[in-house]
Amino acid sequence: MAGDWRTSRQYVELESGTGTIDLPFTAGEVNLVLEPGPAGVSTVTVLLDGQPVAMTAGADVDPDGVARVDRSGMVRLIAGAPRGPHVLTLVSSDPGLRAYVFTFGP
């Protein structure tokens, strides 16, 4: 993570400026629960391995590689990525944007 983020047990929230989140993964699909800031709409640029998403963009990512978040909920970011180690990078400049963390299992 880079930028002015406030962390809590359940989420990170962008306080100001531009913030990035780097998420390593190995799956073919990545979903994340996001909540827009007080403006009611937040935009998130989605990069896969440092490059704009193209054929691997999830259903909630526009052809320009941007997810527009206008409500709290799961956002489909990556679909059909080749299995193996990858890094998903999310970039936003919308204060108040929250990204939630969930863990499964013991």
N, C-alpha and C positions, 0 to 999 in steps of 0.2 A: 504494500500500500504506500502511496505517496500522496502528499497533500495534507490539508487540514481536516482530518477525520476525527470524530468523537466516537469512541468505542464503548459498547455496553456488552452485557452477557449475550444479548440476542441479536444485535445489529451493529453496523457501523453507519454513521451519519456524516455527510459532507457538511462541514461548517462554513467554509468559504473557499473562494478560488477554484482552481481546477484540481480534481482528485483522480487518482487511478487506483484500481484494484487489480492485482495479478493473481489469477487462480490456476494453479497447475491441475491437470486432470488427465485421465487416460481413457475415458468413456467416449462413445460416439455421439452422445447428446448431453447438453448442459442446460439446466434450468435454474433460475434463481428468483427468490421472492424479493421484489423491489417495491418501494413506496415513494411516490413523488414528494417533492418538497412543498412548502406552503403556496407556491404559485399554482399548484394543481397539475402541472405537467413538467416532467423532467426528461431530458434526452441523455442517452448513454451511447457513446460510440463503442462498437464491439470489434475487437481485433483478435485474430487467432494466430498465435506464434508471431506476433508483431506485425502482421499484415491484415489489411481489411478483409473481413469475411466475404466470401463470394458464394460458392456452391454449398458451403456448410452453414450458411445463415439459418438460424431457427425461424419459426413461423412468425415471431414477434419482432423480427429485425427487418427493416426496410431494405430495398436494394442498395441504398446508399450506405449500408452498414450501421444504421442508427436505430436503436430501440426507443420508442416514445412511450413513456410511462405516464398514464393519466389516472391510475388507480392502484391501490395496493393489490398485489397478487403475483402469481408465478409468471415469469417472463421466459419464453422459450428462446434461448440465445444461440445455441449451436445444435445442428442436427446433421447426422451423416458424416461426422468427422472420422477419418481413418483411425482405427484403434491404435493406441500408442501414446507416449508422453507428449502433451501439448501444454501451452499456456494461453489461457483466456485473459485478455486485458480489457477492462472496462474503464472508460474515461468520461467524466462529466464535470460540468461547471455550474450545476444547479444546486445551490445550498438547500439543505434539508433532505436531499435524496437519501434514502435508507436502503441498505442491502442487508437482508436477514440471513442468519446462519442456522442451519439445522444439522443435527447429527442423528444417525440411525444406528441402532444396535446398542450393545452394552458399553 
